[in-house]
């Protein structure tokens, strides 16, 4: 079960607990977390459960979904992560107990515009300026063999990098019983974590099976038949 605490300009709006596979955030009243504001798309973002992990996904929104100042398409959530959508924030954490709903009045929490068909675009530079306060300066890259057998590098600029059998994964990995998105490397303010998205077939880091591991310099991890070596910093050549 997870809890999402919604705030508007740092003022509390409501706290919601969920125990379901997927929940959608958006302006549409049918969303699991409806936010009636013209800066938010009708179906803005979703949170999907993969075993013990929760994946945030932007649903092609007009104004974007941000984590620590970076606009993200996919992001594996950690406890106390702040999801920024327009002038709203959702604070994520895992909880136990029964599913409950608790609403706290926030006063005038922004203009309410009913039945609008168009999302009001925000100034992109202003959104980026607001969000960059939480940006991360951590850098890293992967070494690996490309399909021709030559060593190559990949700089980890995105918040999430996916590995799996699907051709739309960042790295397509051959191997038996691999999911389309089988593993993910997640960038946070402290560094990088590699996470298995399939509890039935774990990834291997330095020869040991793990479901989650915080990467250290020169660590090697295997997804399917592909081997990746992690390094902090940027490639030297």
Secondary structure as a PSIPRED ss2 file (coil, helix, strand):
# PSIPRED VFORMAT (PSIPRED V4.0)

   1 X C   1.000  0.000  0.000
   2 X E   0.000  0.000  1.000
   3 X E   0.000  0.000  1.000
   4 X E   0.000  0.000  1.000
   5 X E   0.000  0.000  1.000
   6 X E   0.000  0.000  1.000
   7 X E   0.000  0.000  1.000
   8 X E   0.000  0.000  1.000
   9 X C   1.000  0.000  0.000
  10 X C   1.000  0.000  0.000
  11 X E   0.000  0.000  1.000
  12 X E   0.000  0.000  1.000
  13 X E   0.000  0.000  1.000
  14 X E   0.000  0.000  1.000
  15 X E   0.000  0.000  1.000
  16 X E   0.000  0.000  1.000
  17 X E   0.000  0.000  1.000
  18 X E   0.000  0.000  1.000
  19 X C   1.000  0.000  0.000
  20 X C   1.000  0.000  0.000
  21 X C   1.000  0.000  0.000
  22 X E   0.000  0.000  1.000
  23 X E   0.000  0.000  1.000
  24 X E   0.000  0.000  1.000
  25 X E   0.000  0.000  1.000
  26 X E   0.000  0.000  1.000
  27 X C   1.000  0.000  0.000
  28 X C   1.000  0.000  0.000
  29 X C   1.000  0.000  0.000
  30 X C   1.000  0.000  0.000
  31 X C   1.000  0.000  0.000
  32 X C   1.000  0.000  0.000
  33 X E   0.000  0.000  1.000
  34 X E   0.000  0.000  1.000
  35 X C   1.000  0.000  0.000
  36 X C   1.000  0.000  0.000
  37 X C   1.000  0.000  0.000
  38 X C   1.000  0.000  0.000
  39 X C   1.000  0.000  0.000
  40 X C   1.000  0.000  0.000
  41 X C   1.000  0.000  0.000
  42 X C   1.000  0.000  0.000
  43 X C   1.000  0.000  0.000
  44 X C   1.000  0.000  0.000
  45 X E   0.000  0.000  1.000
  46 X E   0.000  0.000  1.000
  47 X E   0.000  0.000  1.000
  48 X E   0.000  0.000  1.000
  49 X E   0.000  0.000  1.000
  50 X E   0.000  0.000  1.000
  51 X C   1.000  0.000  0.000
  52 X C   1.000  0.000  0.000
  53 X E   0.000  0.000  1.000
  54 X E   0.000  0.000  1.000
  55 X E   0.000  0.000  1.000
  56 X E   0.000  0.000  1.000
  57 X E   0.000  0.000  1.000
  58 X E   0.000  0.000  1.000
  59 X C   1.000  0.000  0.000
  60 X C   1.000  0.000  0.000
  61 X C   1.000  0.000  0.000
  62 X C   1.000  0.000  0.000
  63 X C   1.000  0.000  0.000
  64 X C   1.000  0.000  0.000
  65 X C   1.000  0.000  0.000
  66 X E   0.000  0.000  1.000
  67 X E   0.000  0.000  1.000
  68 X C   1.000  0.000  0.000
  69 X C   1.000  0.000  0.000
  70 X E   0.000  0.000  1.000
  71 X E   0.000  0.000  1.000
  72 X C   1.000  0.000  0.000
  73 X C   1.000  0.000  0.000
  74 X E   0.000  0.000  1.000
  75 X E   0.000  0.000  1.000
  76 X E   0.000  0.000  1.000
  77 X C   1.000  0.000  0.000
  78 X C   1.000  0.000  0.000
  79 X C   1.000  0.000  0.000
  80 X C   1.000  0.000  0.000
  81 X C   1.000  0.000  0.000
  82 X E   0.000  0.000  1.000
  83 X E   0.000  0.000  1.000
  84 X E   0.000  0.000  1.000
  85 X E   0.000  0.000  1.000
  86 X C   1.000  0.000  0.000
  87 X C   1.000  0.000  0.000
  88 X E   0.000  0.000  1.000
  89 X E   0.000  0.000  1.000
  90 X E   0.000  0.000  1.000
  91 X E   0.000  0.000  1.000
  92 X E   0.000  0.000  1.000
  93 X E   0.000  0.000  1.000
  94 X E   0.000  0.000  1.000
  95 X C   1.000  0.000  0.000
  96 X C   1.000  0.000  0.000
  97 X C   1.000  0.000  0.000
  98 X C   1.000  0.000  0.000
  99 X C   1.000  0.000  0.000
 100 X C   1.000  0.000  0.000
 101 X E   0.000  0.000  1.000
 102 X E   0.000  0.000  1.000
 103 X E   0.000  0.000  1.000
 104 X C   1.000  0.000  0.000
 105 X C   1.000  0.000  0.000
 106 X C   1.000  0.000  0.000
 107 X C   1.000  0.000  0.000
 108 X C   1.000  0.000  0.000
 109 X C   1.000  0.000  0.000
 110 X C   1.000  0.000  0.000
 111 X C   1.000  0.000  0.000
 112 X C   1.000  0.000  0.000
 113 X C   1.000  0.000  0.000
 114 X C   1.000  0.000  0.000
 115 X C   1.000  0.000  0.000
 116 X C   1.000  0.000  0.000
 117 X C   1.000  0.000  0.000
 118 X C   1.000  0.000  0.000
 119 X C   1.000  0.000  0.000
 120 X C   1.000  0.000  0.000
 121 X C   1.000  0.000  0.000
 122 X C   1.000  0.000  0.000
 123 X C   1.000  0.000  0.000
 124 X H   0.000  1.000  0.000
 125 X H   0.000  1.000  0.000
 126 X H   0.000  1.000  0.000
 127 X H   0.000  1.000  0.000
 128 X H   0.000  1.000  0.000
 129 X H   0.000  1.000  0.000
 130 X H   0.000  1.000  0.000
 131 X H   0.000  1.000  0.000
 132 X H   0.000  1.000  0.000
 133 X H   0.000  1.000  0.000
 134 X H   0.000  1.000  0.000
 135 X C   1.000  0.000  0.000
 136 X C   1.000  0.000  0.000
 137 X C   1.000  0.000  0.000
 138 X C   1.000  0.000  0.000
 139 X C   1.000  0.000  0.000
 140 X E   0.000  0.000  1.000
 141 X E   0.000  0.000  1.000
 142 X E   0.000  0.000  1.000
 143 X E   0.000  0.000  1.000
 144 X E   0.000  0.000  1.000
 145 X E   0.000  0.000  1.000
 146 X C   1.000  0.000  0.000
 147 X C   1.000  0.000  0.000
 148 X C   1.000  0.000  0.000
 149 X C   1.000  0.000  0.000
 150 X C   1.000  0.000  0.000
 151 X E   0.000  0.000  1.000
 152 X E   0.000  0.000  1.000
 153 X E   0.000  0.000  1.000
 154 X E   0.000  0.000  1.000
 155 X E   0.000  0.000  1.000
 156 X C   1.000  0.000  0.000
 157 X C   1.000  0.000  0.000
 158 X C   1.000  0.000  0.000
 159 X C   1.000  0.000  0.000
 160 X E   0.000  0.000  1.000
 161 X E   0.000  0.000  1.000
 162 X E   0.000  0.000  1.000
 163 X E   0.000  0.000  1.000
 164 X E   0.000  0.000  1.000
 165 X C   1.000  0.000  0.000
 166 X C   1.000  0.000  0.000
 167 X C   1.000  0.000  0.000
 168 X C   1.000  0.000  0.000
 169 X C   1.000  0.000  0.000
 170 X C   1.000  0.000  0.000
 171 X E   0.000  0.000  1.000
 172 X E   0.000  0.000  1.000
 173 X C   1.000  0.000  0.000
 174 X C   1.000  0.000  0.000
 175 X C   1.000  0.000  0.000
 176 X C   1.000  0.000  0.000
 177 X C   1.000  0.000  0.000
 178 X C   1.000  0.000  0.000
 179 X C   1.000  0.000  0.000
 180 X C   1.000  0.000  0.000
 181 X C   1.000  0.000  0.000
 182 X C   1.000  0.000  0.000
 183 X E   0.000  0.000  1.000
 184 X E   0.000  0.000  1.000
 185 X E   0.000  0.000  1.000
 186 X E   0.000  0.000  1.000
 187 X E   0.000  0.000  1.000
 188 X E   0.000  0.000  1.000
 189 X C   1.000  0.000  0.000
 190 X C   1.000  0.000  0.000
 191 X E   0.000  0.000  1.000
 192 X E   0.000  0.000  1.000
 193 X E   0.000  0.000  1.000
 194 X E   0.000  0.000  1.000
 195 X E   0.000  0.000  1.000
 196 X E   0.000  0.000  1.000
 197 X C   1.000  0.000  0.000
 198 X C   1.000  0.000  0.000
 199 X C   1.000  0.000  0.000
 200 X C   1.000  0.000  0.000
 201 X C   1.000  0.000  0.000
 202 X C   1.000  0.000  0.000
 203 X E   0.000  0.000  1.000
 204 X E   0.000  0.000  1.000
 205 X E   0.000  0.000  1.000
 206 X C   1.000  0.000  0.000
 207 X C   1.000  0.000  0.000
 208 X E   0.000  0.000  1.000
 209 X E   0.000  0.000  1.000
 210 X E   0.000  0.000  1.000
 211 X C   1.000  0.000  0.000
 212 X E   0.000  0.000  1.000
 213 X E   0.000  0.000  1.000
 214 X E   0.000  0.000  1.000
 215 X C   1.000  0.000  0.000
 216 X C   1.000  0.000  0.000
 217 X C   1.000  0.000  0.000
 218 X C   1.000  0.000  0.000
 219 X C   1.000  0.000  0.000
 220 X E   0.000  0.000  1.000
 221 X E   0.000  0.000  1.000
 222 X E   0.000  0.000  1.000
 223 X E   0.000  0.000  1.000
 224 X C   1.000  0.000  0.000
 225 X C   1.000  0.000  0.000
 226 X E   0.000  0.000  1.000
 227 X E   0.000  0.000  1.000
 228 X E   0.000  0.000  1.000
 229 X E   0.000  0.000  1.000
 230 X E   0.000  0.000  1.000
 231 X E   0.000  0.000  1.000
 232 X E   0.000  0.000  1.000
 233 X C   1.000  0.000  0.000
 234 X C   1.000  0.000  0.000
 235 X C   1.000  0.000  0.000
 236 X C   1.000  0.000  0.000
 237 X C   1.000  0.000  0.000
